[in-house]
Amino acid sequence: MLSRTAANLFWMARYLERAESTARLITMGQRMAVLPGSAYRDEWRSVLRVTGCESFHTGGGPVTEEDVVRILLLDPDNPASIQSCLVRARANGRSVRTKLTQEMWEALNLSWRRFEGYDVGQARAELPTLIDWVKTRACVFRGAAETGMMRHAGHDFMRIGGAIERAQMTLRLLDVKYYVLLPETDVVGGGRDHYQWTSVLHALSGSRAYHHVYGGVHTPANISDFLMINRTFPRSVAYCVDQMRSHLERLAMEHGTLATCHKTVDEIFELLLNGQDGAIFQRGLHESVQLCLKLTNRLADEIADSYYF
Amino acid sequence: MSFFEMQAPDGAIRACYAEVKRWIDETGIEGLHRRMDEAEAIFRRIGITFAVYGEGGDPERLIPFDLLPRVFSRLEWQRLEQGIRQRAQALNAFLYDVYHRGEILRAGHIPQELVYLNPAFRPEMLGFDPPGRVYSHIVGIDIVRTGPEAFEVLEDNCRTPSGVSYMLENREIMTRMFPGLFAKGLVTPVDNYPALLLKTLKEVAPPACKGDPVVVLLTPGSLNSAYYEHSFLADLMGIELVEPMDLFVENDRVWKKTTAGPRLVDVIYRRIDDDYLDPLAFRPDSLLGVPGLFHAYRAGGVTLCSAPGAGIADDKAIYVYVPEMIRFYLGEEPILANIPTWQCGDAEGLAYVLAHLGELVAKEVHGSGGYGMLIGPHATKAEIAAYADRIRANPGGFIAQPTLELSTVPTLGETAVVQRHADFRPFCLVGEQMRLVPGGLTRVALTEGSLVVNSSQGGGVKDTWVLRS
């Protein structure tokens, strides 16, 4: 497989996943911002901060929903906006058009310019629909890949890109919570804190799954265990790391050689393994999240090096 | 009065159009419009687009598709096919000649300076024998029709003619939407084109190639106007679609960069102009291209299809001499005629053209895509005067042809089937042998009376049928 093709597939998946992640982040911000007293806490700013987009908010004062919709949904000049991500995902897909199935391409190609010229007011009014639309696009694409795409190396690179981005999204969401309110060690005592923690679950479509695993009680320790360590929830960091490992393994078999990226993914795996039974929470969630973010970034760089991107 | 391909002046439907006419009547104009919308939606979703240079607006515009097929009878096609093969063979013979002894020039049939001073001539190619002596592996010949028996060649395309993807997709869409039309087996299929193309490309593998040749399609990238076609053809041939940056040259062999390290490439079907192929051989300021590619080619390490310098054969100034080539190399009379052409480069021609510019179609010798041309009968006095000034400033850069009564084909109008002018581009493959699928691209001017069919100028395309009997 051409190295450029591998790079395009990897980034196509990352951008598409990032578009969806950002959509989920906005949903979470919205849930948090409607809680009483939120105006003083600047929840929306934390959403910008975890996406690295704080600098796009010029002028003082708190960050508003309008700002976030403008910056994270519509701004074509912000490389992290959903609009940019969709355009880039498609551009990456277009340059490896021959490696995608017809259905995958159609999923990428359909209405990729939807947000061009959208006005902020209109976007806010239709926000839930738009967010759903973004999530659906990503679902359709993944579904098309699931049943149609050849399981060659390109598929592995695509899945790895997606898994890295999804893991990072979960990590960032956990960090939003950190910025809003330092984690407490007790049972979440109702009120705002309860809602904030459950908003994280909601944004990741994990509330129901959480109940099945931990019963009805929300504790920060359990929630972070669920999102970091649990290996059955597909948006948990551990699950994503399992995915990266299995696809990297396949690549190693196909290429007949192990590279530095294989060591790093094992390192992340170990880190999560040692965080079981609440250990990760005891050691400090924020620090663990930051470490995981750093390691996954390094992993992405190493994959590019190992396969000559 | 233009020749209408569907219907004789007395109202009788020409035999080859019987099936199409029956289908039009059965479906009705409204029904056809409904289906047309469906077809457009399919095209848009698949992403068959054609970027138009210098027009702004949508960078991935859809090329308009007209639902009504253009039909050739078996007999008409047989004659076309012979003429096309003959021409493709002569053009390749000419290319071999001008890059070797130049017999046709020595014999005085073509002025030497027209070849050797032509920017499309590549002195770098002199004395080199490309595999199979083939220079132009895909010859696209633009043909117009002016009467029931009159087919004439408008121009030749020996470099990298585009449009074959439309031939294939138009048929695909038609078969998908109207299976009934094809169920009777009246229409000859064209879908083996990609397989024939791959076969052709493998036949011209370089001397250094061992085993099954590795073929790639080299595209300038996804911003190129024909990128869709590049990816489409690579896909159907099952070969890698590469960009210049994916390739490098070492020890006179070409390698592609893969996730497992470098891998050999034998044959490159390139859809990049000569100028941008190799900055070491051609334009040094080009950021595109694969340094050392041309050297590897000359050393027999890789085959470039088409060969650099193939463009000298399709130059508009050389076009006039193609009938001469056919006589000279093949000892035959041309089956397809040229359109009478005045060369502004010679004094007699210039005088005639300037005196009759209002009746002629004038073109730049090196132009393409319908840009920079003047259609005298449709131009204003001021436009004609301005164009005359341009010709006077550089006579050698222009040719002129009579305004032809191009035939018309049935086209779906708002409320009725209307007549629109069309041309035809078949694609002749040249490897160890010549291959031609029965069909080609019909381009149609969608504006009433317009003679410009180029997709860059708002022309459309339609399916082209060659009947089995």
Chai-1 contact restraints between the chains, C-beta under 6 A:
chainA,res_idxA,chainB,res_idxB,connection_type,confidence,min_distance_angstrom,max_distance_angstrom,comment,restraint_id
A,M1,B,T258,contact,1.0,0.0,6.0,A-B,restraint_1
A,M1,B,T259,contact,1.0,0.0,6.0,A-B,restraint_2
A,L2,B,D246,contact,1.0,0.0,6.0,A-B,restraint_3
A,L2,B,T258,contact,1.0,0.0,6.0,A-B,restraint_4
A,S3,B,K257,contact,1.0,0.0,6.0,A-B,restraint_5
A,S3,B,T259,contact,1.0,0.0,6.0,A-B,restraint_6
A,R4,B,D246,contact,1.0,0.0,6.0,A-B,restraint_7
A,A6,B,T259,contact,1.0,0.0,6.0,A-B,restraint_8
A,R94,B,S222,contact,1.0,0.0,6.0,A-B,restraint_9
A,S95,B,S222,contact,1.0,0.0,6.0,A-B,restraint_10
A,R97,B,S231,contact,1.0,0.0,6.0,A-B,restraint_11
A,T98,B,S231,contact,1.0,0.0,6.0,A-B,restraint_12
A,T98,B,A234,contact,1.0,0.0,6.0,A-B,restraint_13
A,T98,B,D235,contact,1.0,0.0,6.0,A-B,restraint_14
A,T98,B,L241,contact,1.0,0.0,6.0,A-B,restraint_15
A,E106,B,R45,contact,1.0,0.0,6.0,A-B,restraint_16
A,N109,B,G47,contact,1.0,0.0,6.0,A-B,restraint_17
A,H255,B,A260,contact,1.0,0.0,6.0,A-B,restraint_18
A,Y307,B,T259,contact,1.0,0.0,6.0,A-B,restraint_19
A,Y308,B,K257,contact,1.0,0.0,6.0,A-B,restraint_20
